[in-house]
């Protein structure tokens, strides 16, 4: 006859059987052996800058690269130059049309924004907060310098440590 186990008996049976299993744990030094084989890839921007620096320090390659770029530009101008010269009137007409239409659109947009700013009272509010133009430029310069300093600080903070074994031990 099969005996049905209730939940508490079944839980006790499972816990008893699980406790009789041997414990599993990694051997000593396992973590160190695994971490010794782990390589962290460098960010693409760092690799690019290192390669560019290495190329710049090798004068023959740097001059060769610059000459290749210059040759590409010269060939493009030599190939496209006659066609551009033959169609110069088209380019002048197109450029004048674009500049006149874009200029007119920018002019009307600037006038609309300025009139909206005056009507809504934003100009008065900004003038009362910042005061004179000198004070405004000083605040803009302060924000720009702070932005640049923050970027430099992030660069320093995100810079990879030089001793990778010390980094591996901290984590």
N, C-alpha and C positions, 0 to 999 in steps of 0.2 A: 504494500500500500504506500503510495507517494504522499509525503507530508508537504503541505503547502506552507511556505514561510511568509510571515508577515513582513512589512517593511523594516521594522527595527531589527528583526532577526537576520534578514537579508543584508542589511547594512553592516551588522556586526560580523557576519560571515565574510563579506568582501574585505572589510578592514583587516580581519585576522589573516586572510590569505595574502593580502597585499603586504602586510608587515612581515610575513615569512619569506618574501622574496629578498634576494641579496641586494644590497645597496649599490648603486652605480655612481661613480664619481671619476673625474679624469685624474690621471696620474700626476704626480708632482712635476712641475715644469712644462706641462702641456700647454698652458696659456702662453708661456714665453716662447715655446717652439712655434706655435701658430702665429703669434704676433711678429716673430722674426721674419716670417715669410710673407707678411702682408705688405703690399706696396700701395701707397696712396698716390693716385694720379695728380699731377699738377694741373691747375686751371689752364685753359687754353690761352688766356691772355698772358699768363706768366711764361708759358712755353714760347709764345710768339715773341715776347720782348727779349727773352734769353737768346732766341735764334737771331733776332735782328741785331742784338748786341754782338753776338759772335761773328756775324757777317760783317758788321761795321769794323770790327777789330782786325779783319783780314782784308787788307787794302786791295789785293788783286780781285777778290770776289766782289767787294763793294764797288770798285770801278767798273767791273764787268757788268754788274747788275744795273748800275746807273747808265752805262753805255747802251745796254739792251733796251731800257725804258726810253732813252733818247732816240734810238733807232726806230722804235715803234711809233713814236710821235712823229718823227720826220717822215717815215713811210706813209703814215696816215695823212699827213698834210700834203705830201706829194701826190698821193692817189686821189684824195678828195678835193684838193685845191683847184684843179682845172674845172671840175664840175661846179664847185661853189662860185668860182669867178664867172662862169657862163650863166649862172642863175642868180647873180648878185641882186638884180632888180627885184626879183621875187622875195629875197630875204629882207631887203630894205622895206618893201611894201608891207610884208607880213609883220616885221618888227614895229613899224610905225603904227599899223592898225592895232596890234596888241598893246603897245604902250599907251596909245590914246584911249582905248576902251578900258584898259585896266586902270589907267590914271584917273579917268572920269569916275569909274566905280569906286576906287579908293577915296577920291575926293568927296563923293556923296556919302559914303559910309562914315568917313571921319566927321563930316558935318552933322550927320544924324546922331552919331554917338556923343559928340560934343553938346549938341542942343539937348539931347536927353539928359546928359549929366547936369547941365545947368538947370533945366526944368525940374528934375527930381530932387535937387538939393545936394547931390553927391559932391559937387565941386566945392560948395561951401563947407561941407563936413570935412572933406580932405584938407582944405586950406586951414580950417580951424584946428585940426589935429596936428598937422605938420608945420604950420606957420610959414616961414619964408622958404624960398627956393633953396637957399643954402642949407637950411636945416633938412629939407627933403633929400638933397643930394648926399648929405652926411649920413642920413639913415640908410639910403640905398647903398652907399659905399660900405657901411657897417654890415649890412646884410650880405653883400657880395663877399666881403672878407670872411665873414663867419661861415658862409657856404663853402668857400675854398678851404678854410681851416677844417671844416667837418669832413670834406672829401679827403684831405690829407690824413686826418685822424683815422678814418675808415681804412685807408690804404695801409697805415701802420698797424692797425689792429688786425687786419685780415692777412697781413704778411705771414707767410709760412715760417714757422720757427726753424732755426738753423740746426738744432740738435733734435733729430726725429726720435732718437731713443728716449730722450727725456719726456717728449710728448706722449709716447706710447706708455710710459710708466704711470703717467698721471691719470690715464683713463682706465 
